[in-house]
Amino acid sequence: MSPLIETAEAAPPSLARRRVLLALAGLLPGGQALAQSSGSVLRVVGSSDPPYRVFRGSDGSGMYYDLLKLALARINCQAEFSELPSARAFKMLERGEADLMMGPLRTPEREVYLHYTQIVLPSEPKIFYTHKSSAPIHELSDLQGRVIAVQRGKRYGALFDAGTGYTRYEVNDYGKALEMLAARRVDVVVLPARQGELMMAGSTLPLTQQPFRLEGEPAYVVLSKTSAWLARAPELERAFKALQQDGSWKKTLDRY
């Protein structure tokens, strides 16, 4: 019988319950291993957005997930990856049904239920596509009066998100958005630069990338505030920092 169970059984019932709860939180000797065990498999959620996030069943790859797996290997942990629409992924994090997401921007409403770690991912500019016959877009004011396809649950930076005079049309994925644009069902599609350029490489859709782009804002690695992994955030941050120090971070990003 473990020392933790023996102590709990020897104590009065109310004290026993208190000690078990403290141990689960990692606040008593013996509790740390139990708390870490409960968070040993990291539940990662997100939308499929190559080259950042790529899913193959319960495995993940791409720029973000390659970095994550390297960091987890340094602390002897593994992850399970679930591909979900962004809005649903955020809901799972809010409800404590998932642990981590890579890449969201920082917003006040998300800070209510997400812990933003010190792991900052590369900022990604946002680019705009229109039908080839559309008027050009040189600045934000050129979006006035247009219907712009955005991915449900995503944010594109304070300047665009707070903008007025244009209509946002939410879709679950950018592939659908580009098809709608080709069919003239929306006027514009906005998406991260690397993703848009990858999706449009070799495409026969009658679309064009506009000269206007929005500078990217910092993207983060976030944890659900109800996750058992929250206590291990400093450990995870140190593992990512080690990747930067030994060159693994740059080597990974250079592949994309």
N, C-alpha and C positions, 0 to 999 in steps of 0.2 A: 504494500500500500504506500502511496506517495506521501511525503511529509505534509503536503498541502491538505490532502484528504484527512489524515490523522488529526491535524490541528483543528480542522473544521468540525470533526465529529466530537472532539473533546470539549469544544466550547459550547456555551449556551446557544440555542437555535438561532436567536436573532444575531448574535455575534458571528456565528458560523456563516450565516448568509452574507453578512457584511464582508467577512474576510474572503469569501469566494468571489464576490463582486469586485473587491479591490484587486484580487489576484488576476481576474479576467482583464482588468484595466491595466495590468502591469505595474501596480503600485505596491505589491508585496513580493518578497522573495519567492521565486517559483512562478510568479505571474507573468514575468517577461517572456519566458519560453512559450507559455500558453497563448499569450496575446500575439506573439509573432507567428505561432503556428496557425492561428485563425486567419492571419493575413498573408500566408505564404504564397498562395496562388492569387495573382493580381487579376481582377476582372476588368478588362479593358473594353470600352465601347466607343463607337464612332461610325461615321459614314465612310463609304468607300470613295476616296478622293486621290487617285494616283496623280503624282508620284509620292504623295505624302502618306497616305494610308491605303494599304492593299490587303485584302482578306482572301484567305484560302481555308475555308472551313473554320476551325477554331484557331488557326494560326494567322499571323499577321506579318507583313513586310512593308517595304516602302521606306522613305526617308525617315519618318517619325518612328516607326516600329522597329526598324533596324537599330536605331539609337537606343530605344527602350530595352530591347533584348540584350544588347551589349551591357547596359547598366545593370539589368537584373542578374545577368550571369556573374557579375562581380559581388553580388550579395546572396548568391546561391538561391535565387527565386525564379519562378516561372510565371507566365501570363497566359490567360485564356482570352482570345479576341472574339468579339461579337460585332458583326456588321449590322448597323441599325441606321435608320434615318436620324439626322441630327436632333430634331425635336424630341424624338423618343429617347435617344441616348441621354440627353440632358435630364429628362424626366426620371430615368432610371438612377442617375447620379443623385438627383434631388431626393428620391425615395430610399436611397441606400441600397439599391439593387445592383449597383456596379461601383467600382472603385476609382477608375482613372480614365481620363480622356486627354488626348494630345492635340494641341493646336488651337483651342478657342481663344478669342480675344477677351480682354478684361472688360466687364460691364458691371455696373452697380447691382443689377438684378441677379446676375450670376453669383456675385460675391456673397449673397445671402446663404447659399447652400454649397458653394464650391470653395475649397482652399486652393489659392493660387501659390504654387511652389516657387522657389527661386530659380527654377529651370526655365530659361527663356529660349524659345525656338526662333529660327530666323524669321524676320518680317517678310511678308509676301505681298508685293504690289497686286492691286486688283485691276483687271483689264476688262474692256467692254467690246462685245461683238454686236454687229447689226447686219441686216440684210445688205447685200452689195449695192442695192439701189437707194439706200437710206442716206439722209443728210449726215455729214460728218459730225463727230463729237470732239471738240477741242478743249472744252472746259465743262465744269459741273452744270453750269446754267444751260448747256445744250441738251440736257436731259429733260428739261421742262416739257410737260405735256406727254411724255412717253411712258409706255408700259414696260417695266423692267422685270425680267424673270430673275428671281433670287431663290436660293435653296432654303427651304423651311427650317427655321431654327438657327441659321447662320447669321453672323454679323460681319459687316464689311468695313468697319471703321467709323469713328464718330462723325466725320464729315458727311459721308453718304447716309449713314443711319439716321441722322438728324435732319437730312435734307427734305424739302417740301417741293411740291409742284410736279412730282412724278409719282406714278403708281407702281407699287411693288406687287408682283404676281408670284406667289410662292409655289414651288414645285419640290418634289422629293429628291431629284437628282439633276445634274447639269446636262446629261445626255438628253433627257426629255426637254429641258429648256432650249437646247440648241435646235432640236427638231421643231419645236414650236416656233422658234425664230425663223427658221427656213420656210415654215408654212405661213408666215406673217401673222401668227396668233399673238405674238408679243413684238415689241419694237427693239428691245435691247436685252442682252444677257450679260451679267457681271459675274466674274469668277476669278479665283487666284491665277496669277500669271502663268506659273509653270504648269498648272493643271489645264488651263485653256489651250496653251500652245501644244501640249501633248495630245489633247483630244482632237485638235484641229489639224494636226500633222497628217497630210495625205487625205484629208477629208474632201469630199466633192460637194459638200453643202455650199450654197451660194451666199456665204457669209464673209465678212471682213472684220479684221481687228482694227479698232479705232485708235487714233494716236493718243487720245486722252487715257491716262491711267491714274489711279490713286495710290499714293505711297502706302506701304504696308505698316501696320501697327504691330507691336510685339505679340507673339503668340506664346501660349504657356502650356505647361504640363499641370493639370489640375486634378485634385482628389475630392471625392465626396466628403463633406464634413462629418458624415456618419460612418465612414469607412474605417475598418480596423487598421488600414494602411496609413491613416492620418498620423499615428504615433511614429511611423517609420519614415515620414517625409524627410527628416534631416539625413537619414541613411541613404535614401534614394537620391537626394540632392548631391551628397558626397560622391556617389557612384557616377553621376552625370559629370560632375566637375572633374573627376579623374579621367573621363573620356576626353575632355577638352585639353587636359594637361599632357596626356601622352600622345595626342594627335589622332586618336580614333574618331573623335567627333568630326574633324575636318575631312578625314579620309572617307567617312561614310557620306557626308554631304556632297563631296566632290563626285560621287557616283551618280548623282542626280542633277 
